[in-house]
Amino acid sequence: MILDREEQFQIMRREVRAGLDLTSSAGDEELWQGIERKVLSDPKLDDLTSGERHTLVQRLFDSFRGLDILQPLVDHPEITEIMINSHREIFVEQEGEVKQITLEFESRERLEDIIQMIVSGVNRIVNESSPIVDARLKDGSRVNIVLPPIALKGPTMTIRKFPSEPMKMSDLIGKGALHEEAAELLQQLVRSKYNIFIGGGTGSGKTTFLNALSQFIPADERIITIEDSAELQIVTVPNLVSLETRNANTEGKGQISIRDLIKSSLRMRPNRIVIGEVRGAEALDMLQAMNTGHDGSLSTGHANTISDMISRLETMVLSGADLPIAVVRQQISSAIDIFVHLSRLRDRSRRVTEISEVIGMHDGEVLLNPLFRFQEIEEKEGKIIGGLVRVGTLRQVDKIQMAGLGEWLNEYIERNSDELDKSDNNVN
């Protein structure tokens, strides 16, 4: 296999670089043809099969035009994450399993060259004075880079890949992430402009789920997306503006934060604002936007449970504003209608584990009405068998009525009449 011929590949790469004056000025086709001629005519490669020769040509081409040894990993449809701990240590996640691979960069300098190529492609800067940056690849994959002296082993890069076509809710149902009843409810909640916040741990599928939810947004609305590094793939709404933050330049100037973008987006006549992820003081701006007429907004955040997510939102708001905790909790309870929590279970599957409705305040705490919770039935052959179980019924239905979905609401009430207090809903 070519991957076992690393030394041979490095020799060929040096010979191609020295023998062909093509790597900088030539077009892609000219470079490919030059590499192909070199590989086919080199007597040292007579023992290679035609398939191995083609693989070598592809690898050599990628080393000049693509991401070098990373390109086949980026192109591999089953690899979801690529973790470069140093130029000699690379791990990948494939089908939920993390494993080390035998590939390595020829030198630390080569890895640094690839890193600079990636960040320059999205007008970002990373160096010793600014050693941490988020970026993205042309295909939308998310990239996080940390350089020495912060990274002790050497330049570190993590690439989170996303499918070329965003998953639909039907795909998530097929994978067992949730069932049709919960998906139907979420569809009507999005259509009715409920503010929905998605929480979960790292790698639990928050962005994938947010993309799936966004497909329920009516096509005639105007959407503004705000992200640190653009990842969202909203394909069903024509009137879409995507905004991305910008780091400060080498002089410490020019930074554009999520807070700046949220404030600017309010002047852009959005029907909804979609914030990829809140991590800090911008949480207050998000809540205020939701509270000032921008219903139907969506966002995500890191937490282990819905209760933890509420606590984290409180902490985020307080990091940028000196407000009484009671005021912060009131902001949360007024702004967010629905919390959805995702988890990555021990069998590596990603599931919706809770959907809860915010129904106000009680004794100074945000009051939740759980609608669905994940219930594990058994573990069979390493796979967790279970799914969402309905544990409550939606109480706050004004937005559904205002959206003209009263017929669906009546059907919903009839299906769940054993759990619904009709007097609270005041349905006409």
Protein Blocks (a to p, Z undefined) as FASTA:
>chain_A
ZZlmmmmmmmmmmmmmmmpcfklmpcfklmmmmmmmmmmmmmklmmpcfklmmmmmmmmm
mmmmmnojmlmmmmpmkbmbdcdfbfkbccddeehiacddfbdcfbfklmmmmmmmmmmm
nopacdfklmcccdddfkopacdddddfkbmnbccdddddddfbdcdfklmmmnopacfk
lmmmmmmmmmnopacdddddehilmmmmmmmmmmmpcfkbccddddfbdfbdcfkbmbac
ddddddddfkopaiacfklmmmmmmmnopabdcdfbacblmlmmmmmmmmnopghiacdd
ddfbfklmmmmmmmmmmmmoccdfklmmmmmmmmpmbdcdddddfkopacdfbdcddebj
eehiacdddfbdcddfbdcehiacdddddfbdcfblmlmmmnopmmmmmmmmmmmmmmpc
fklnopZZ
